[in-house]
Structure formats: C-alpha cells, structure tokens
Amino acid sequence: MKQVLLLDDDLTQLSVRQLLLRRGGVESQISTNPSEALNLLASDAGREAIGVVITDHLMPGIDGAEFVRRLRAFDPHIPVIVVSGLPDAEEAYRGQEVMFLVKPCEPEDLIALVKAALTVPQRKDVVA
C-alpha cells in the first residue's frame, strides 16, 4: 500500500497524525516544509511511494491552498485531504479537487477517508 505524505508546520500535529495513521494500518512520511513536499511529490521516488497527501491550511510562506495549486500544476490526480480548524477555509480550495476536514475530527473518520483515498486508481498523466 502507498504511503501518506503529512504536511504541517507543527511537528506535534504531524507526530499525532502519523501515530494515528500507523495505528490504523497506514504508513506515512512527514514534512514541515511545503517546498520540500512539492519536490518529493514531483520526484520519481515520491510518485512511487506517496498515494495521498494530508496538508494543513495555515502554514508560513506557502499556505495549504497555494501548496495544492502548485501540486495540481504537475499532478492533478493525487488525493489531497486538507485538515483545518477554520471551516471557512474550504472556500480557498474551490475547484482544486480536495477533501476537507474541520478540526477536531474523529480519528476513525480520518483513517477511513485516507484508506478510501488510497484505493483510488493509480495516478496517470503526471507531468514531471
């Protein structure tokens, strides 16, 4: 099964999500830097290993909406889950084909959403 890439500037949030997913049988990689995450996702190794991205909305420099716009420029198909404490933030992702969860969310809901997203057919038409 492919892994999840967790992106958040808060290491505590990343650690909690990573542990939660591991307990649900899903392996993940973490990143606190949106630019580094984009580089990974654009690489051959990233395309091979990563099947879903979970990103925070509020991050310094490149926020979640800008991260998704940049990601969609080279990979329009990878499932993206945005987790935010701001319910109104969903508007920033209109037309970006993301799933949106408002914090706090139930751990079982996150795991179920990730597992469903990992069953999406393999990405195709990826432009590096």
KAGI-V360797 format. One record per backbone hydrogen bond with DSSP energy under -1.0 kcal/mol. NH is the residue of the N-H (numbers start at 1). CO is the residue of the C=O. E is the energy in kcal/mol with one decimal. If there is no record, write none. Layout:
<<NH | CO | E> <NH | CO | E>>
This chain:
<<3 | 49 | -3.1> <4 | 27 | -1.8> <5 | 52 | -2.7> <6 | 29 | -3.1> <7 | 54 | -3.1> <8 | 31 | -2.0> <14 | 10 | -2.1> <15 | 11 | -2.6> <16 | 12 | -2.5> <17 | 13 | -2.6> <18 | 14 | -2.8> <19 | 15 | -2.4> <20 | 16 | -2.6> <21 | 17 | -2.8> <22 | 18 | -2.4> <23 | 19 | -2.4> <24 | 20 | -1.1> <25 | 22 | -1.7> <26 | 21 | -2.8> <29 | 4 | -2.7> <31 | 6 | -2.1> <37 | 33 | -2.3> <38 | 34 | -2.4> <39 | 35 | -2.2> <40 | 36 | -2.3> <41 | 37 | -2.6> <42 | 38 | -1.7> <43 | 40 | -1.1> <47 | 43 | -2.5> <48 | 44 | -1.9> <49 | 45 | -2.1> <50 | 46 | -2.8> <51 | 3 | -3.2> <52 | 3 | -1.1> <53 | 79 | -2.4> <54 | 5 | -2.9> <55 | 81 | -2.6> <56 | 7 | -1.6> <62 | 60 | -1.5> <64 | 57 | -3.1> <67 | 63 | -2.6> <68 | 64 | -2.4> <69 | 65 | -2.2> <70 | 66 | -2.5> <71 | 67 | -2.5> <72 | 68 | -3.0> <74 | 71 | -1.4> <75 | 71 | -2.3> <81 | 53 | -3.1> <82 | 99 | -3.2> <83 | 55 | -2.6> <84 | 101 | -2.3> <89 | 86 | -1.8> <90 | 87 | -1.1> <91 | 88 | -1.3> <92 | 89 | -1.6> <93 | 90 | -1.8> <94 | 91 | -1.6> <96 | 93 | -2.5> <99 | 80 | -2.8> <101 | 82 | -3.2> <103 | 84 | -2.7> <110 | 106 | -1.9> <111 | 107 | -2.5> <112 | 108 | -2.4> <113 | 109 | -2.3> <114 | 110 | -2.5> <115 | 111 | -2.7> <116 | 112 | -2.2> <117 | 113 | -2.3> <118 | 114 | -2.3> <120 | 117 | -1.4> <127 | 74 | -1.4>>
